[in-house]
Amino acid sequence: MRIPIELRTDDVTAAAATLTEYFGGAASGNDPFPSNRYTGASFDSWDSTGTRVADADRFTADDFVAIGMLSVNAGPRAARILLRDEAAEFSDLLQAIGDDRDLGDVDEVIDDSWPAWKLEARLRSVPGIGLTIASKLIARKRPKLYPIWDDVVTGVMGTRKAHLVPIHEALRDGSGLRERLRAARAEAELPDVISELRVLDVVAWMEGKRSKSAQR
C-alpha cells in the first residue's frame, strides 16, 4: 500500500490543512461542519432523526442520504430491500460485526469469513450496490472499522485489487501511520466522529483530486 504523500512523515501540517480544507471549521447546530464545504463533510455526522446511535445495527434512510453526500446513489430498489424487505437479515449481519472499534486494534485474521466482509458480500448481491456503495454503507455503520473503497482513493494508495487487508496491515505494522492520522485530526481540530480511517480516506481522496486537476 502506498501511503498518501502528506502522511509519510511525522510532520502532519499539510495533512491537517487538507482536512481543514475538506471539512472546514466548526459550526453550530447538529452538523459540526459548514455547508459551504464539500458535501462529503457531512457524511460522518449526518443524523437528521437523532437516532443514529440507536440505529447502529440497522440501515436507515439517513444512511442512504449520507452516501449521497459522497456522490453515490444505491437507488430505490436497494432502499426497499435494505430498509424494508430484507431489513432483518441485514440487521443480523450488522449485529454479527459487533460494536464499532478501530481497525488498527483488530488482531484477528481478516478474510472472507470476517463478519464485516460477509456483510460487504451480501450488500454487493443487492441490485444497485457495488463495491463502492457497499463500503460506504458499512462505513456509515462502523466508521472506525471499515474503510471506504473509492476509485480515486485506491488509485492513490495502489489498493484497487485489495484495500481492506493492506490498510489493516499498514495500521498495525509499527510505521507510525496511526499516530500520524490521529495527529492530523487533532491539529485540524476535528472531533472524534472523524475516524482514523476517514482521515486516511480524505487525505488520499484530496491528493487524487489535485493530481487529476494538475493533469488537465
N, C-alpha and C positions, 0 to 999 in steps of 0.2 A: 504494500500500500504506500502510495506517495502522500506524505503529509503536506497539507497546504502551505505555501511559502511563508505566510505570516505566523505559522505555528511551529516553525522549525527551530527557533531559538527561544531562550528564556525571556527575551525582550518582546513582550506582548503588546507594545504600544500600538503597532499597526493593526493587529487583530482587534484590539479594543476599539480603535477608531472605526474599523469596518462594522463592528457590532452596533456602534452608536449610529453610524450612517443608516444601517438597516432598520434598527428598532426605534431610533430617535430617543428623546428624553422622556422622563416620566410625565404622565398626565393624570388628571383627576378622573374619577369615575371607575367603573368596573374594569375597563380596558386600560392597562398601565402604559400603553403606547399611543402616541398621537396618530390621528387618522391620515395625516398628510405624508406618512412614510409608506414603505412597501406594505401592501395588503397582508403579506405573509407575516408581518409583525404581530398580527392578532391571532394567528393560528394557535399559538401555545396557550393563550389565556381566554379565548372566546368561550363565554358561558352565559348565554342570553337568558337562561332559565334559573341560573343559580344552583343547579343540581349536578354539576359536573363530577364532584367528588362522589356523590351518592350513585352516579351512573357509571362508575368505573368499569363495571362488568356487563355493560350493555351498550350497543351502538345507539346513537340518538340523532335526531335531526340536526342538532348543533354540530355533530361531527361532520356531517355532510356539508354544512355551511363552512366549517373551518377548513376542510380540504379544498373547497372552492377558493379560499383565500390564497392557496398555493397553486392556483391556476389549473386545477383538475376537477372533473365532474363525473361522478360514477353513474349518474343517470337515474331515472325514475324506477326502472326495473330493479336495479341493485338496491335502491332505497326500500322498495317494497319487501324485498327478500330479507334484508338485514334488520329492518325496523319492525316488520310485522310477521311475514310468513314463516321465516326460519329464525326469528329473533332468539328463541330459547336455545337453539343449537349454538349460535354464536356467543350467547351469554355463557354457556357451559365452557366453550373454548377459552373465553377470556378468564373465567374463574380458574381454569386449569393452569394458567400462567402464574397466578399468584399476584401479590402486591407489586407495585412498581418499585424498581430498585436500579441502581446504576449498573450499566452493562459491564463496567470495569470491575465491579465487585462479584460478578458471576464467575464461579470457579469450576462449574461443571462443563462437560464437553457440549459444544453446540453443534447439533446436526439436525437432520430432518425429523428426529423424534422429539426434539425440544418443543414444548408446548406452543411457544410463540411462533415457531417455524411452521408448526401444524396449522395454526390459525392463518398464517400467510397463504399456505397452500389451499386451504378451504376458501378463503376470500377470492383467490385467483380463479376459482371454479365458477364464480358468480358472473353472469353476463355484465359487461361494462367495467369489470375490475381487473386490471393488470397489475404488474409488479409495483409500479409507481403508486397507484392508488391504494393498493393493499398495504404497502409500507406506511403510507401517510395515515391511513385509518388506524393501524396498530400504534403508530407514534402518538396519535391523539389519546389513546387509552393508556399507553405505557411509554411516556416520553423519555424517561431515563433509560429504558431498557432496549428500545428498538429504533435503529437508525432509518432514516428516510432514504429510499433508493430513488435517484433522480439522474437523468442523462447528464446534466451539467456537473453535478457533484461527482458522479462516478467517473466522468471524463477527467476531472482534475485529479482525483485520487487513484485512478487506474483500477477501479473496482467494479467495472461493469459486469464481469462474469462471476465475481464473488465479492460481496460487500459486507455482509454481517460478520462473518468469521474474521476477515482481515482487520476490521475495526476493533472487534473484541480483542484480538491478539495485540494490536497496537496500544490499546489502553492498558494492557497488563504486562508489557514487555520491559518495563522499567526505564523507558526512554524519556519519561517526563511529560508525555503528551497530556495526560490527565491534569497534571499540575498547571500546565500552560493554559488549558481550556478553562480551568477554574480561575486562574489569574486574569485572563482576558475578560471573563464575565464580571469579575469583581471590579476591574479597572473601568469597565464600561458602565458600572453601577446598575447592572441588570439583576432582577430578582431571581430567586432560586427556581421559579417556574420555568425559566430557560435552562434546560438541562445541558449537561456536558455534550451530549450528542447533538443537540440543537446548535450549540456554539460551533462545533465542528462543521455541521451542515451549512450554516450561514456563511462562515468564513470561506469554505470551499466553493459554495454557490456564487458568492460575490466575486471570487477570483476568476471563476469560469466566465461569468458575465462580462467582466472587464476585459478578459482576454479576447472574447468574441468581438467586443466593441472595437478593440485595438486593431483587429484583423480586417475590419471593414474599410 
